[in-house]
Amino acid sequence: MDVSAIAEQDGTAIDSVVSQLQVVKVDDRETIELTCIDPASVEPLIQVLQNAALGRKIRVYLRANPGGNVLQLKTLIEALALTKADVEIAVGRFAMSCAATLWLWYALDPINPNNDPTQGRVVSVDPLKPAVLMYHRPRWPNGPYYHFIDDFKDKTVRASVRDQVDMFDDLFYRYLAHQGLDAVHAATFSTPHVTFKHELQHLLEAYQSNKDCFIPL
C-alpha cells in the first residue's frame, strides 16, 4: 500500500474519463470493472459517481482485484457516500486488501439498503460464483518486502498513518462481532489429547499478527 499523497484530479472531461474504464452493460445495470485501488482506476470512477443522475444503476466489479492505496480507498468511500446513483459492489474470484475493505465496508454499512428511489444507494452483493476476500492490516511495500505500522522507526510517521490502520481495525473487529465472536463461550477448549481454538479467535489472532485473513463469500 502506497503512502504517497493522492494525485490531484486533472479535470478531464467526463466522456473521456469514462472511456478509461471497462464499462459493460449487464441487464439494466452498467458494470464498471475496478481493477485496482489506484488513481488511474479510482479517479475516473469517482467522476462517474459524481456526475451520475439519480437512480443510475451501476455495478462496481472487483474482479481479481489486488487492492492498492488506502488514501484512494478513503476518497472512493467518500464519493460513494455522496453519489445519487444506485450502486452495487460485487466480487469476482477475489478481492484483496483495499478492495476487500471496500466490499466489506458496504456489506456492514450499506447506504439506503431499502432502495428509497429518492436517494442514492450503495450496497455490497453476494458473488454469482464462490469468491474470497483477503483482508489484512495496511502494509507498505519495498519490492518483495513489506512492513506494517509498528515497523516505522519515526513516531511522527507512525502517527501520520494511524488513522489508516484504525480504519481497517475497526471494520475487521465489527466483522468478527457480526460473525459472533462476542458470543463465543471460550476462545479455546482442551481434551486430554489436544487443545482446540475457535475459528473466529484464530482469525482475530492472525489479523493482529499482521497475517492475511481469508473470508470466503
C-alpha positions in Angstrom: 0.0 0.0 0.0 1.3 3.3 -1.1 1.6 6.2 1.5 2.1 8.9 -1.1 -0.4 11.7 -1.4 -3.5 11.3 -3.5 -2.9 12.6 -7.1 -4.9 15.7 -8.0 -7.8 15.4 -10.3 -6.8 16.6 -13.8 -10.2 17.9 -14.8 -10.5 15.6 -17.8 -13.9 15.8 -19.5 -16.3 13.1 -18.2 -16.8 11.4 -21.6 -13.0 11.0 -21.9 -12.8 9.7 -18.4 -15.5 7.1 -18.9 -13.5 5.7 -21.8 -10.7 4.8 -19.5 -13.0 2.4 -17.6 -14.1 -1.0 -18.6 -17.8 -0.5 -18.9 -20.2 -3.3 -19.9 -23.9 -3.4 -20.0 -25.2 -6.3 -17.9 -29.1 -6.5 -17.6 -30.1 -2.9 -16.8 -27.0 -2.1 -14.8 -23.7 -0.7 -16.1 -20.8 -2.9 -14.9 -17.6 -1.0 -14.3 -14.6 -3.2 -13.6 -12.3 -1.7 -10.9 -9.0 -3.4 -11.5 -7.0 -1.7 -8.7 -7.5 0.8 -6.0 -5.1 3.4 -7.5 -5.5 6.9 -9.1 -5.7 5.5 -12.6 -8.7 3.4 -11.7 -10.4 5.3 -8.9 -10.4 8.9 -10.2 -12.4 8.1 -13.4 -14.9 6.1 -11.3 -15.3 8.9 -8.8 -16.1 11.3 -11.7 -18.8 8.8 -12.9 -20.3 8.7 -9.4 -20.2 12.5 -9.1 -22.0 13.0 -12.4 -24.5 10.2 -12.1 -28.2 11.1 -12.3 -30.4 9.9 -9.5 -31.1 6.2 -9.8 -28.5 5.5 -12.5 -27.7 1.8 -12.0 -24.0 0.9 -11.7 -22.2 -2.2 -10.6 -18.6 -1.8 -9.4 -17.0 -5.1 -10.2 -13.9 -6.1 -8.1 -12.6 -8.9 -10.3 -9.3 -10.4 -9.2 -8.5 -7.0 -7.6 -5.2 -6.9 -5.7 -6.1 -3.8 -3.7 -3.9 -0.7 -3.6 -3.8 2.7 -1.9 -5.6 3.4 1.4 -6.0 7.1 0.7 -7.6 6.3 -2.7 -9.9 3.9 -0.9 -11.0 6.6 1.5 -11.6 9.1 -1.3 -13.7 6.5 -3.1 -15.8 5.8 0.0 -16.4 9.5 0.4 -17.6 9.7 -3.2 -19.9 6.7 -2.8 -21.4 8.3 0.3 -22.4 11.3 -1.9 -23.5 9.7 -5.1 -27.1 9.8 -6.4 -26.5 6.5 -8.3 -27.8 3.1 -7.4 -24.5 1.2 -6.9 -23.9 -2.5 -6.2 -20.4 -3.6 -5.3 -19.6 -7.2 -6.5 -16.6 -9.5 -6.2 -15.4 -11.9 -8.9 -12.8 -14.5 -8.0 -11.1 -12.5 -5.2 -10.6 -9.0 -3.7 -7.6 -8.3 -1.7 -6.5 -5.6 0.8 -8.2 -2.3 0.0 -10.6 -4.0 -2.4 -11.7 -6.4 0.3 -12.2 -3.5 2.6 -14.4 -1.7 0.1 -16.7 -4.7 -0.3 -16.8 -5.4 3.5 -17.5 -1.7 4.2 -20.8 -1.7 2.4 -21.7 -5.2 3.5 -21.7 -4.0 7.0 -22.9 -0.4 6.4 -25.0 -0.3 3.2 -26.4 3.1 2.1 -30.1 3.1 1.6 -30.5 -0.7 1.6 -34.3 -0.5 1.3 -33.8 1.3 -2.0 -35.7 4.5 -1.5 -35.8 5.9 -5.1 -35.3 9.5 -3.9 -31.8 8.7 -2.5 -28.5 7.2 -3.7 -27.9 3.6 -2.8 -24.7 1.7 -2.2 -24.7 -2.0 -1.2 -22.3 -5.0 -1.5 -23.9 -8.0 -3.1 -23.0 -11.7 -3.0 -21.0 -13.1 -5.9 -22.6 -15.2 -8.5 -19.8 -17.8 -8.1 -17.7 -18.5 -5.0 -15.2 -15.8 -4.3 -12.9 -14.8 -1.4 -11.7 -11.7 0.4 -8.1 -11.4 1.6 -8.0 -8.9 4.4 -5.0 -7.6 6.4 -3.8 -4.5 8.1 -2.4 -1.7 6.0 1.2 -2.5 4.9 3.8 -0.8 2.8 5.9 -2.5 0.2 9.5 -2.2 -0.9 10.0 -4.6 -3.7 9.4 -8.2 -2.4 9.4 -6.9 1.2 6.8 -5.0 3.2 6.3 -3.6 6.7 3.5 -2.6 9.0 2.9 0.5 11.1 5.0 -0.6 14.1 8.0 -1.1 11.8 8.2 2.7 11.1 11.1 4.0 13.2 9.8 7.5 13.3 7.0 8.1 15.7 5.7 11.0 13.7 5.4 8.8 10.6 3.6 6.2 12.6 1.1 8.8 13.9 0.5 10.1 10.4 -0.8 6.7 9.2 -2.5 5.6 12.4 -6.0 6.6 11.1 -5.5 4.2 8.1 -4.8 1.3 10.5 -7.6 2.2 12.8 -10.0 2.3 9.8 -9.0 -1.3 8.9 -9.0 -2.5 12.5 -12.5 -1.1 13.4 -14.0 -2.7 10.3 -12.5 -6.1 10.9 -13.4 -6.1 14.6 -17.0 -5.3 13.6 -17.0 -8.1 11.0 -15.8 -10.5 13.7 -18.6 -9.3 16.1 -21.1 -9.7 13.2 -19.9 -13.3 12.8 -20.5 -13.9 16.5 -17.1 -13.6 18.2 -18.6 -11.8 21.2 -20.9 -14.8 21.8 -18.1 -17.4 21.7 -18.1 -19.1 25.1 -14.4 -19.7 25.2 -11.6 -19.0 22.8 -10.1 -22.5 23.4 -11.1 -25.8 25.0 -9.0 -28.8 25.7 -9.4 -32.5 25.7 -6.9 -35.0 27.3 -5.3 -35.2 23.9 -5.5 -31.7 22.2 -6.4 -28.1 22.6 -8.9 -26.6 20.2 -9.1 -22.9 19.2 -12.3 -21.3 17.9 -12.1 -20.3 14.2 -13.0 -16.7 14.9 -10.4 -16.4 17.7 -7.9 -17.9 15.3 -8.9 -15.3 12.7 -8.5 -12.5 15.2 -5.1 -13.6 16.3 -3.9 -14.0 12.7 -5.1 -10.4 11.9 -3.4 -8.9 15.0 -0.2 -10.7 14.0 -0.3 -8.9 10.6 -1.1 -12.1 8.7 -3.5 -12.4 5.8 -7.1 -13.4 6.7 -9.2 -15.1 4.1 -13.0 -14.7 4.1 -15.0 -16.9 1.7 -18.1 -15.4 0.1 
